[in-house]
Amino acid sequence: MKLYKQGISPAALDETMRSGIGTPSNASLAYGVANWFLYTGDTTRAISALRQIVRSDQWASFGVIAAEADLARLTLR
């Protein structure tokens, strides 16, 4: 929520993305960042982030499931 309210920058969350998804809550956090990229019009970074999430081993996480759905929608256009 702070990201959308401009309370923090996406760079502040880069460490989570760089260190790997690792946990279900990190997958959900990473999905939030990817969604923010979509919201702000940066489709290239959004697709890259979504692919990283989908490649993680957290297949049952909401973040991974949502990333799979968004990636399918974005790449089928």
GROMACS elastic network, one bead per residue, 0.5 to 0.9 nm:
[ bonds ]
;  ai    aj funct       b0    kb
    1     4     6  0.52796   500
    1     5     6  0.62447   500
    1     6     6  0.85345   500
    1     7     6  0.82623   500
    1    32     6  0.87301   500
    2     6     6  0.58962   500
    2     8     6  0.57848   500
    2     9     6  0.84631   500
    3     6     6  0.50316   500
    3     7     6  0.57723   500
    3     8     6  0.51901   500
    3     9     6  0.60562   500
    3    10     6  0.67895   500
    3    32     6  0.87717   500
    3    33     6  0.79482   500
    3    36     6  0.76246   500
    4     7     6  0.75264   500
    4     8     6  0.83887   500
    4    36     6  0.70634   500
    5     8     6  0.79552   500
    6     9     6  0.66627   500
    8    11     6  0.81794   500
    8    12     6  0.65807   500
    8    13     6  0.85626   500
    9    12     6  0.55060   500
    9    13     6  0.74632   500
   10    13     6  0.53119   500
   10    14     6  0.65671   500
   10    33     6  0.67758   500
   10    36     6  0.85318   500
   10    37     6  0.88441   500
   11    15     6  0.80036   500
   12    15     6  0.71802   500
   12    16     6  0.88266   500
   13    16     6  0.56665   500
   13    17     6  0.68544   500
   13    18     6  0.89806   500
   13    29     6  0.85251   500
   13    30     6  0.82361   500
   13    33     6  0.78587   500
   14    17     6  0.50384   500
   14    18     6  0.59882   500
   14    19     6  0.84511   500
   15    18     6  0.50221   500
   15    19     6  0.58801   500
   15    20     6  0.84884   500
   16    19     6  0.53699   500
   16    20     6  0.64060   500
   16    21     6  0.68843   500
   16    26     6  0.68820   500
   16    29     6  0.82740   500
   16    30     6  0.74482   500
   17    20     6  0.55162   500
   17    21     6  0.64600   500
   17    26     6  0.82405   500
   17    27     6  0.89581   500
   17    29     6  0.89625   500
   17    30     6  0.64811   500
   17    49     6  0.81493   500
   17    52     6  0.83291   500
   17    53     6  0.87780   500
   18    21     6  0.82401   500
   19    22     6  0.80683   500
   20    23     6  0.87708   500
   20    26     6  0.83523   500
   20    27     6  0.89470   500
   20    52     6  0.84584   500
   20    53     6  0.86903   500
   20    56     6  0.76369   500
   21    24     6  0.76626   500
   21    25     6  0.84885   500
   21    26     6  0.53675   500
   21    27     6  0.53983   500
   21    28     6  0.89866   500
   21    29     6  0.89490   500
   21    30     6  0.74164   500
   21    52     6  0.82220   500
   21    53     6  0.67786   500
   21    56     6  0.60923   500
   21    57     6  0.79906   500
   21    58     6  0.76221   500
   22    25     6  0.86036   500
   22    26     6  0.66389   500
   22    27     6  0.74912   500
   22    56     6  0.73042   500
   22    57     6  0.73339   500
   22    58     6  0.71036   500
   23    26     6  0.51902   500
   23    27     6  0.63384   500
   23    28     6  0.88164   500
   23    57     6  0.85995   500
   23    58     6  0.65780   500
   23    61     6  0.84394   500
   24    27     6  0.50219   500
   24    28     6  0.63598   500
   24    29     6  0.86859   500
   24    58     6  0.59052   500
   24    59     6  0.85963   500
   24    60     6  0.77944   500
   24    61     6  0.50828   500
   24    62     6  0.76077   500
   24    63     6  0.73845   500
   24    64     6  0.84388   500
   25    28     6  0.50272   500
   25    29     6  0.61550   500
   25    30     6  0.85137   500
   25    61     6  0.77307   500
   25    62     6  0.87421   500
   25    63     6  0.79962   500
   26    30     6  0.59376   500
   26    31     6  0.84072   500
   26    63     6  0.82500   500
   27    30     6  0.50312   500
   27    31     6  0.61046   500
   27    32     6  0.86555   500
   27    53     6  0.63200   500
   27    54     6  0.89795   500
   27    56     6  0.80803   500
   27    58     6  0.70750   500
   27    61     6  0.66851   500
   27    62     6  0.76196   500
   27    64     6  0.63013   500
   28    32     6  0.63065   500
   28    33     6  0.88354   500
   28    53     6  0.89389   500
   28    61     6  0.71161   500
   28    62     6  0.62620   500
   28    64     6  0.73777   500
   28    66     6  0.88540   500
   29    32     6  0.50656   500
   29    33     6  0.65068   500
   29    34     6  0.87943   500
   29    63     6  0.73918   500
   30    33     6  0.51136   500
   30    34     6  0.62545   500
   30    35     6  0.85757   500
   30    49     6  0.73988   500
   30    50     6  0.81705   500
   30    52     6  0.88996   500
   30    53     6  0.69239   500
   30    63     6  0.71970   500
   31    35     6  0.60141   500
   31    36     6  0.84849   500
   31    49     6  0.77132   500
   31    50     6  0.69200   500
   31    53     6  0.71612   500
   31    62     6  0.86668   500
   31    63     6  0.51308   500
   31    64     6  0.74220   500
   31    66     6  0.75049   500
   31    67     6  0.64067   500
   32    35     6  0.50443   500
   32    36     6  0.61442   500
   32    37     6  0.87480   500
   32    63     6  0.79299   500
   33    37     6  0.63850   500
   33    38     6  0.88043   500
   33    46     6  0.80087   500
   33    49     6  0.78694   500
   34    37     6  0.51349   500
   34    38     6  0.65100   500
   34    39     6  0.87451   500
   34    43     6  0.89435   500
   34    45     6  0.73999   500
   34    47     6  0.74666   500
   34    48     6  0.82405   500
   34    49     6  0.54440   500
   34    50     6  0.61198   500
   34    67     6  0.82976   500
   35    38     6  0.50136   500
   35    39     6  0.61315   500
   35    40     6  0.86577   500
   35    46     6  0.67187   500
   35    50     6  0.86101   500
   35    67     6  0.88013   500
   35    70     6  0.89100   500
   36    40     6  0.61362   500
   36    41     6  0.85417   500
   36    42     6  0.85656   500
   36    46     6  0.78376   500
   37    40     6  0.52362   500
   37    41     6  0.62054   500
   37    43     6  0.65038   500
   37    44     6  0.84220   500
   37    45     6  0.64176   500
   37    46     6  0.50541   500
   37    47     6  0.88076   500
   37    49     6  0.87826   500
   38    41     6  0.50998   500
   38    42     6  0.55819   500
   38    43     6  0.53886   500
   38    44     6  0.86320   500
   38    45     6  0.81425   500
   38    46     6  0.56087   500
   38    47     6  0.84511   500
   39    42     6  0.76356   500
   39    43     6  0.86640   500
   40    43     6  0.84039   500
   41    44     6  0.87454   500
   41    46     6  0.86891   500
   42    45     6  0.56742   500
   42    46     6  0.62204   500
   42    47     6  0.88146   500
   43    47     6  0.60471   500
   43    48     6  0.85033   500
   43    74     6  0.86146   500
   44    47     6  0.53537   500
   44    48     6  0.63121   500
   44    49     6  0.87243   500
   45    48     6  0.50158   500
   45    49     6  0.60964   500
   45    50     6  0.85154   500
   46    49     6  0.51422   500
   46    50     6  0.60645   500
   46    51     6  0.85759   500
   46    71     6  0.89581   500
   47    50     6  0.50069   500
   47    51     6  0.60998   500
   47    52     6  0.86056   500
   47    70     6  0.86751   500
   47    71     6  0.65940   500
   47    74     6  0.77223   500
   47    75     6  0.84560   500
   48    51     6  0.52256   500
   48    52     6  0.63637   500
   48    53     6  0.88232   500
   49    52     6  0.50850   500
   49    53     6  0.63149   500
   49    54     6  0.87393   500
   49    67     6  0.87564   500
   50    53     6  0.50867   500
   50    54     6  0.62054   500
   50    55     6  0.86714   500
   50    64     6  0.81880   500
   50    66     6  0.89815   500
   50    67     6  0.52773   500
   50    68     6  0.73928   500
   50    70     6  0.77603   500
   50    71     6  0.63851   500
   51    54     6  0.50941   500
   51    55     6  0.62029   500
   51    56     6  0.88449   500
   51    67     6  0.76609   500
   51    68     6  0.81459   500
   51    71     6  0.73718   500
   52    55     6  0.52239   500
   52    56     6  0.66248   500
   53    56     6  0.53610   500
   53    57     6  0.86754   500
   53    58     6  0.83271   500
   53    63     6  0.74086   500
   53    64     6  0.58253   500
   53    67     6  0.66899   500
   53    68     6  0.84405   500
   54    57     6  0.80330   500
   54    58     6  0.82471   500
   54    59     6  0.75206   500
   54    63     6  0.86148   500
   54    64     6  0.54666   500
   54    65     6  0.79453   500
   54    67     6  0.63844   500
   54    68     6  0.61994   500
   54    71     6  0.88147   500
   55    58     6  0.85779   500
   55    59     6  0.86704   500
   55    64     6  0.86223   500
   56    59     6  0.70911   500
   56    64     6  0.78432   500
   57    60     6  0.86290   500
   57    64     6  0.89949   500
   58    61     6  0.56006   500
   58    63     6  0.85273   500
   58    64     6  0.67189   500
   59    62     6  0.84153   500
   59    63     6  0.86746   500
   59    64     6  0.58157   500
   59    65     6  0.70355   500
   60    63     6  0.84579   500
   60    64     6  0.69465   500
   60    65     6  0.69837   500
   61    64     6  0.53485   500
   61    65     6  0.63811   500
   61    66     6  0.86269   500
   62    65     6  0.51446   500
   62    66     6  0.59702   500
   62    67     6  0.83334   500
   63    66     6  0.52649   500
   63    67     6  0.59392   500
   63    68     6  0.85914   500
   64    68     6  0.61186   500
   64    69     6  0.86721   500
   65    68     6  0.52234   500
   65    69     6  0.64488   500
   65    70     6  0.87977   500
   66    69     6  0.51351   500
   66    70     6  0.61528   500
   66    71     6  0.84674   500
   67    70     6  0.51208   500
   67    71     6  0.58778   500
   67    72     6  0.84214   500
   68    71     6  0.51689   500
   68    72     6  0.61254   500
   68    73     6  0.86814   500
   69    72     6  0.52119   500
   69    73     6  0.63325   500
   69    74     6  0.87136   500
   70    73     6  0.50858   500
   70    74     6  0.60602   500
   70    75     6  0.85252   500
   71    74     6  0.51028   500
   71    75     6  0.59632   500
   71    76     6  0.83468   500
   72    75     6  0.54369   500
   72    76     6  0.60009   500
   72    77     6  0.88715   500
   73    76     6  0.54627   500
   73    77     6  0.67929   500
   74    77     6  0.59166   500
